[in-house]
């Protein structure tokens, strides 16, 4: 991956496995947009719910020429984001869609 990627964990311990998963998904963004300058990903637990399990919040910011693509994924009500890998996957899929829209707008 030729662009710099910064990963932060808020309220959870750093995980090498989750970091690798994030790097894998970030690499997939290069297939969509070849001018990514840098990206930042934040994974955390924003709210502690007493009635639900812990739901992960993932934020992805991708810097491309002329615009930043920002995805800020709050947990859904379906509890899917109790798994941090699912939360990361969903955030990167949303980032990919936004990058595709960015390319279409530029054409």
C-alpha positions as CSV (number, residue, x, y, z in Angstrom):
1,X,0.0,0.0,0.0
2,X,1.8,3.1,-1.2
3,X,-0.3,5.7,0.8
4,X,0.2,6.4,4.5
5,X,-2.4,4.7,6.8
6,X,-2.9,5.8,10.4
7,X,-4.9,3.5,12.7
8,X,-6.1,4.5,16.2
9,X,-8.0,2.6,18.8
10,X,-10.2,4.5,21.2
11,X,-11.4,2.8,24.4
12,X,-10.1,-0.6,23.3
13,X,-6.7,-2.4,23.3
14,X,-4.7,-2.3,20.1
15,X,-5.1,-5.5,18.1
16,X,-2.5,-6.6,15.5
17,X,-5.1,-8.9,13.9
18,X,-7.6,-6.0,13.6
19,X,-4.9,-3.7,12.3
20,X,-4.0,-6.3,9.6
21,X,-7.7,-6.5,8.7
22,X,-7.8,-2.7,8.3
23,X,-4.7,-2.7,6.1
24,X,-6.3,-5.4,3.9
25,X,-9.4,-3.3,3.4
26,X,-7.4,-0.1,2.9
27,X,-5.5,-1.9,0.1
28,X,-8.8,-2.7,-1.6
29,X,-9.5,1.0,-1.8
30,X,-6.5,1.4,-4.1
31,X,-8.3,-0.6,-6.7
32,X,-11.1,2.0,-6.8
33,X,-9.0,5.2,-6.6
34,X,-5.4,5.3,-7.6
35,X,-4.7,8.8,-6.2
36,X,-5.3,8.2,-2.5
37,X,-2.8,10.4,-0.6
38,X,-3.4,9.1,2.9
39,X,-6.0,7.6,5.2
40,X,-6.9,7.5,8.9
41,X,-9.1,4.9,10.6
42,X,-10.4,5.1,14.2
43,X,-12.0,2.1,15.8
44,X,-13.6,2.5,19.2
45,X,-16.4,1.9,21.6
46,X,-18.3,5.2,21.8
47,X,-21.2,4.2,24.0
48,X,-21.5,1.6,26.7
49,X,-25.0,0.2,26.5
50,X,-26.5,-1.6,29.4
51,X,-29.2,-3.3,27.3
52,X,-27.0,-4.3,24.4
53,X,-23.5,-5.6,23.9
54,X,-20.6,-3.4,23.0
55,X,-21.0,-2.0,19.5
56,X,-18.0,-0.7,17.7
57,X,-17.8,2.7,16.0
58,X,-15.5,3.0,13.0
59,X,-14.4,6.2,11.3
60,X,-12.5,6.3,8.0
61,X,-11.1,9.4,6.4
62,X,-9.5,9.0,2.9
63,X,-7.6,12.0,1.5
64,X,-7.8,12.3,-2.3
65,X,-7.0,15.3,-4.5
66,X,-9.7,17.9,-4.2
67,X,-11.8,16.2,-1.5
68,X,-11.7,14.1,1.7
69,X,-14.0,11.0,1.8
70,X,-15.3,10.7,5.3
71,X,-17.2,7.7,6.7
72,X,-18.4,7.8,10.3
73,X,-20.2,4.6,11.0
74,X,-22.2,4.4,14.1
75,X,-23.4,1.0,15.3
76,X,-26.6,-0.2,13.8
77,X,-29.5,-1.6,15.8
78,X,-29.0,-5.1,14.4
79,X,-26.0,-5.7,16.7
80,X,-23.8,-6.6,13.7
81,X,-21.2,-4.1,14.9
82,X,-20.6,-6.0,18.1
83,X,-18.0,-7.6,15.9
84,X,-15.2,-5.1,15.2
85,X,-14.3,-6.9,11.9
86,X,-17.9,-6.4,10.6
87,X,-17.8,-2.8,11.7
88,X,-14.5,-2.2,9.8
89,X,-15.8,-4.0,6.7
90,X,-19.0,-1.9,6.6
91,X,-17.1,1.3,7.0
92,X,-14.7,0.4,4.2
93,X,-17.5,-0.6,1.9
94,X,-19.1,2.8,2.5
95,X,-15.8,4.5,1.8
96,X,-15.5,2.5,-1.4
97,X,-19.0,3.7,-2.5
98,X,-18.1,7.3,-1.7
99,X,-14.8,7.0,-3.7
100,X,-16.7,5.6,-6.6
101,X,-19.1,8.5,-6.5
102,X,-16.2,10.9,-6.2
103,X,-14.7,9.5,-9.4
104,X,-18.0,9.8,-11.2
105,X,-18.4,13.4,-10.2
106,X,-14.9,14.2,-11.5
107,X,-15.7,12.8,-15.0
